[in-house]
Amino acid sequence: MSAYRPVYDRQDVTIVSRDTAFQGFFAIDRIVLRHRLFAGGWSQDFNRELFRRDQAGGVLLYDPQADKVVLVEQFRVGMLDAMDQSPWALELVAGILDDGESARDMARREVTEEAGLRIGEPEFICNYFNSPGGSTERITLLYAEVDASQAAGVHGMADENEDIRVVVLSFDEAWQAFLSGRINNAMAIIALQWLRLKRAGINDGVVE
């Protein structure tokens, strides 16, 4: 059996044309491309729309003494048409990286803005692409310990239309919220699964 060899060479993709179809708060590119096929040769030219989003990150806030998770709740327009779900999502503190800003600096800034807390040096969990089938968005997940007893209130930047409520749950309550579908976004789900491994002492860590 031959070993698996991933294909990373950008020469295996040819961009025929690329232009910006829409530019607003986010952008959409219209791309015509072709790429090499696993069976050999090249695909035909085909069209794709690419949703361009800047790099973002989220930080899992956890109080190990109280075994509590600090989350935030806010309205999300992407869930507006999901009639079986509330468009108010339970999430990690998260944000888009400013120009020249590191994920850790973003985390410290957003934790203060969204949760009214301060953290030290957050721990790296992982990087992942949120929806690589059509978006450039890449997420950095981090972990930081906090005193959950200091977490409360409504926060956010009014000039960014943020209305963010802090929600403190025991780990078991947060896990049940995931199992029931109340926590239904990838960033929070991945972080909670990582935390469950960490609490069990079986987290090997990921190379940054």
C-alpha positions in Angstrom: 0.0 0.0 0.0 1.5 3.3 -1.0 1.8 6.1 1.6 -0.5 9.1 1.4 1.2 12.1 -0.1 -0.7 15.4 0.3 -0.6 17.8 -2.7 0.3 21.3 -1.7 1.9 22.7 -4.8 0.2 26.0 -5.9 1.4 25.2 -9.5 -1.3 22.6 -9.5 -3.9 25.5 -9.7 -4.3 28.0 -12.5 -6.4 31.1 -11.9 -7.9 32.1 -15.3 -9.5 35.3 -14.0 -10.4 36.9 -10.7 -12.4 40.0 -9.9 -14.3 41.5 -6.9 -18.0 40.9 -7.4 -19.0 42.7 -4.2 -17.3 44.9 -1.7 -19.1 45.8 1.6 -18.5 44.9 5.2 -17.1 41.7 3.6 -16.1 41.0 0.0 -16.9 38.3 -2.6 -14.5 37.5 -5.4 -15.6 35.8 -8.6 -12.9 33.3 -9.8 -12.5 31.2 -12.9 -9.9 28.5 -12.3 -8.8 25.0 -13.1 -6.7 22.5 -11.2 -4.9 19.2 -11.6 -6.9 16.0 -11.1 -6.0 13.0 -8.9 -6.3 10.8 -11.9 -4.0 13.0 -14.0 -4.5 15.9 -16.3 -6.5 19.0 -15.6 -10.0 19.9 -14.8 -12.0 22.1 -17.1 -12.3 25.8 -16.3 -15.0 26.4 -13.6 -16.5 29.3 -11.7 -16.4 29.8 -7.9 -17.4 32.7 -5.6 -15.0 33.2 -2.7 -16.2 35.0 0.4 -13.3 37.0 1.7 -13.0 37.5 5.5 -10.0 38.6 7.5 -8.4 36.2 9.9 -10.3 35.9 13.2 -9.9 34.2 16.5 -11.7 33.1 19.6 -10.7 32.6 23.2 -12.1 29.9 25.6 -12.4 31.5 29.0 -12.4 28.9 31.8 -12.2 29.0 35.6 -10.5 25.8 36.7 -11.2 26.4 40.4 -15.0 26.7 39.9 -15.1 24.5 36.8 -17.0 27.2 34.9 -16.9 28.4 31.3 -17.4 32.1 30.5 -19.3 32.5 27.2 -21.0 35.4 25.5 -24.5 35.6 23.9 -25.3 37.9 21.0 -27.4 38.3 17.8 -26.0 36.7 14.7 -27.5 37.5 11.3 -26.2 34.2 9.8 -28.7 32.4 11.9 -31.6 34.6 11.0 -33.2 32.2 8.5 -32.8 29.0 10.7 -36.3 28.7 12.0 -35.4 25.9 14.4 -32.8 28.0 16.1 -32.6 31.3 18.0 -30.5 33.9 16.2 -28.9 34.7 19.6 -25.8 32.5 19.7 -23.8 31.2 22.7 -20.2 31.7 21.7 -16.7 32.3 22.7 -15.3 35.8 23.0 -14.1 36.3 19.5 -13.1 38.9 16.9 -11.3 39.8 13.7 -7.6 40.6 13.9 -6.7 44.2 13.2 -3.9 45.0 10.8 -0.6 43.9 12.3 -2.4 42.4 15.4 -1.5 39.0 16.7 -4.2 36.5 17.7 -3.1 36.8 21.3 -3.3 40.6 21.2 -6.8 40.3 19.7 -7.9 37.9 22.4 -6.8 40.3 25.2 -8.6 43.2 23.5 -11.8 41.3 22.8 -12.0 39.7 26.3 -12.0 43.2 27.8 -14.5 44.6 25.2 -16.9 41.7 25.2 -16.6 40.3 28.8 -15.2 43.0 30.9 -12.3 40.8 32.0 -8.5 40.8 31.6 -6.3 37.9 30.8 -2.6 37.1 30.7 -0.9 35.2 27.9 -3.5 32.9 26.3 -2.6 29.3 25.4 -2.8 28.2 21.7 -5.4 25.5 20.9 -5.5 25.2 17.1 -5.9 26.9 13.7 -8.6 25.9 11.3 -10.4 27.1 8.2 -14.0 27.8 9.0 -15.6 27.0 5.7 -12.9 26.3 3.1 -15.4 25.3 0.4 -16.1 29.0 -0.2 -14.5 31.3 2.4 -11.0 32.5 3.2 -11.8 32.8 7.0 -9.1 31.2 9.2 -9.7 30.9 12.9 -7.1 30.8 15.7 -8.5 29.2 18.9 -6.9 30.2 22.3 -7.5 29.3 25.9 -7.2 31.6 29.0 -8.1 31.1 32.7 -10.2 33.7 34.5 -12.1 34.2 37.7 -15.7 33.4 36.7 -17.1 35.2 39.7 -16.0 38.5 38.1 -17.8 37.8 34.8 -21.2 39.4 34.4 -23.1 42.1 32.6 -23.7 43.4 29.1 -20.7 44.6 27.0 -19.6 45.4 23.5 -18.8 48.4 21.3 -21.8 50.5 20.7 -20.3 52.0 17.5 -20.1 48.4 16.1 -23.7 47.6 17.0 -22.5 45.1 19.6 -24.9 44.0 22.4 -23.2 41.2 24.2 -24.3 39.4 27.3 -21.9 37.4 29.5 -23.1 33.9 30.3 -21.3 31.8 33.0 -22.0 28.1 32.9 -20.5 25.1 34.7 -18.6 22.8 32.3 -21.4 20.3 32.6 -24.0 22.9 31.7 -21.9 24.1 28.7 -21.4 20.5 27.6 -25.2 19.8 27.8 -25.8 23.0 25.8 -23.6 21.6 23.1 -25.3 18.2 23.2 -28.7 19.8 23.0 -27.8 22.0 20.1 -28.0 25.3 22.0 -24.3 25.8 21.4 -24.1 25.3 17.7 -21.1 27.1 16.2 -17.8 25.4 15.3 -15.6 27.7 17.4 -17.3 26.9 20.7 -17.9 23.2 19.9 -14.2 22.7 19.1 -13.1 24.6 22.2 -15.4 22.6 24.5 -14.2 19.3 23.1 -10.6 20.4 23.6 -11.5 21.5 27.2 -13.1 18.1 27.9 -9.9 16.4 26.9 -7.8 18.9 29.0 -10.0 18.3 32.1 -9.5 14.6 31.6 -5.7 15.0 31.4 -5.5 13.5 28.0 -4.8 16.6 25.9 -1.6 16.2 23.9 -1.6 19.7 22.6 -1.2 21.0 19.0 1.9 22.4 17.5 1.4 26.1 16.8 
